[in-house]
Amino acid sequence: METLCYAGSSIEEEVEKSLCLSLGKVRVKTDKFENEKPGFSVHNGNNTCLGSSSNASPSKTQQAQPDVYPKYESGFENSPRVPVPLYPQSIWRDHILNGGGHILGSNNLNRHANAYQPKNPLGNLTEETTKSRLSRGATSPSFCNWANQLNPCLNNWYQSSGEQYYRSNERIGMYSNGDRYPSSGISSYMGTQSSFNNDGCHGDQIFKLRSYADIARLAMTQPGSQSLINIMVASKDPFAKDMIFTGVFGSIFEVMNDSHGYYVFGKLIESCNYGQLRHIVALMTLNTESLVSISTRKFGSKSIQRLVKVLEKSPLIYTLTLALSSVLGQLMTNRTGSFVILKCLNLLDTQKNEKIYETAERLCITLAQNEKGCIYLNEFITYSKTPYRERLMNEISSKSKLLSQDPSGNFVVQHVLGLHNPVFSAKICFELRDLYIKLSSQRGGSHVVEKCLNSSETDYVVNAFLKYEKLSQIARDQFGNYVIQTALKATKRANSPLYRMLLAKLEQNRNELMSGFGRKVLSFIDSGVPLE
C-alpha cells in the first residue's frame, strides 16, 4: 500500500523514523528547501519517488499546488472491520431470516462485508470468516426449498410495490455470478432476477425476505396469500410452516384484518399445533382493545369466527369465550362484532358459552335500550339455548314496563312476545295491565299492545279497553286505530264474547269515529272485520 505523507522542511531523522513506523512499510523522505514552502514526496518501499524516474524532489509547479487532504485507497479490504456481534444468535432463533445477521442495525454493512470474498470461495475457514459468512441468514436447505416456492410471488410483489431491494452485482458492480458460499449450506448466486431458476435457492432471493415482516406483507397481497396457502397445504416440511407462523404472528392483527391475509390466517390456524394456537389466543385475549378492533371489522370478524371453529374442541375455547364475554357490550352494539358472538352461540354448547350467557343476562336491559343493541339482542335471544334463553326472557319480562315505553326497548319486548312462550307472555301482559291505554297512543308501544292481543293473554288488553270510557279517542289516534282493529280481529278469531262487547262499545260512539283516523275503524267494522 502506498501512502501520501506530508513532510516539513525541518523534520529530523528521528521524526522520520517514527513516521515510517506509524505508517507501516512506507518511507517518508524529508527534503529541505530554503525560502520555499513545504513540499510533498511520495515514496514506495524501494525508496523511489512515485511519478518520477529518479529520486529528485518535486518540482516547484507541483509544490505550488499542494493537496492538503490525505488520500486513501478505496475498497472493502481497507474498510473498517464489521462490529462485534451484540448478542449471540441463540437468543433470537436458530434460523435468522434478517439479512443483517447477528448484528443489529448493520444489514448493509454485513451484506457488503460478506459479499467480498477471495477467488478461493473456501478461503481460510477460520471462526471469524465462518461466522461472517453465516450472517447472511440462509442457514437451512429447508429455507431454500421454501423460498423457491415463493420466488414467482416475490418477484411480482416487489415489482408491483415499487420497493427498492438490494441486488449486489447491480448496485456495487464488484461481484460475479459465479461466487459461491458453500459454508452456508446453500449455493448463493449473487445474480439478477433473470438468473433465477429451479436449480437452487439464490442469494438475491433470500435478500428479498429481509425480515419476518416481509412474510406478513406477502400474506396481505393476492399472489402472496395464495402462495403461502399453497405451501401450508402441499408442504410437508414443518420448518416452512414455522417460518410462516412466525412471520404472520408478528403482524397478526394486520393480517387478520386484511382481505387477503384473512385467508392465510384461516389456513394457518388449521395447521397450527396446540402451542402455536395457545400463543395466538394469549395475544388476543391479553389485549381486549385489539380484540374489539378486530371483531368489529369485516375480515377481522371472519378471522375470529374461523378461530372459534378451529378451537371448538380445544380447551383454549374457554379462554377465548371468557375474553369475548368481557367485551360483550361493545360487540353487541356493532353489527360486525355481533357476528362473532352469534357464531359462538351457534357452534358451541352452553358450557363453553357460559361466561357469554352470564354477561348477556347482566347487560340485557342496557343492550335493549341501545338503538343497535336491541336488534342484536333479539338475535342473541333467538339463538340462545336452554336454560339461558329462559333466563334472558325472564329478565326482559320483569322489566317490560320500562322497556315497552323505550323507543329501542319495545322491540325486545315485541320479540319475546313473538316467541309465543305462554309463561313469559302472561308475565309481560300482567306487567303492562295499567299501561295499555297509554301505550296504544305511542309509536313503539302500540306495537307491543298488538303483540299482547295476538298472544295467549288477549283478555288482559280487551278488558282494559272495555273499562276505558273514552275508547273512541284511541280509535281516532294515528297509532291507536291499528290497536283497535287488531283487538277486533283477535277476539273474533277466538270466538270470544269480548268481540261483541267491544263492537257494541264502538258503535255507541259511531258519530265520534266519523272524523280523523276513526274512519279507518268504521270502514273496518262495516266490511265485517275481515280476519285476513
Secondary structure by P-SEA (a helix, b strand, c coil): cbbbbbbcccccaaaaaaaaaaaccbbbbbbbbccccbbbbbbccccccccccccccccaaaaaccccbbbbbbccccccccccccccccccccccccccccccccaaaaaaaaacccccccccccaaaaaaaaccccccaaaaaaaaaaaaaaaaaaaaabbbbbbcccccccccccccccccccccccccccccccccccaaaaaaaccaaaaaaaaacaaaaaaaaaaaaccccaaaaaaaaaaaaaaaaaaaacccaaaaaaaaaaaccaaaaaaaaaaaaacaaaaaaaaacaaaaaaaaaaaaaaccccaaaaaaaaaaaaaaaaaacaaaaaaaaaaaaccccccaaaaaaaaaaaaaaaaacaaaaaaaaaaaaacccaaaaaaaaaaaaaaaaaaacccaaaaaaaaaaaccaaaaaaaaaaacccaaaaaacaaaaaaaaaaaaccaaaaaaaaaaaccaaaaaaacaaaaaaaaaaaaaaaaaccaaaaaaaaaaaaacccccccaaaaaaaaaaaccccc
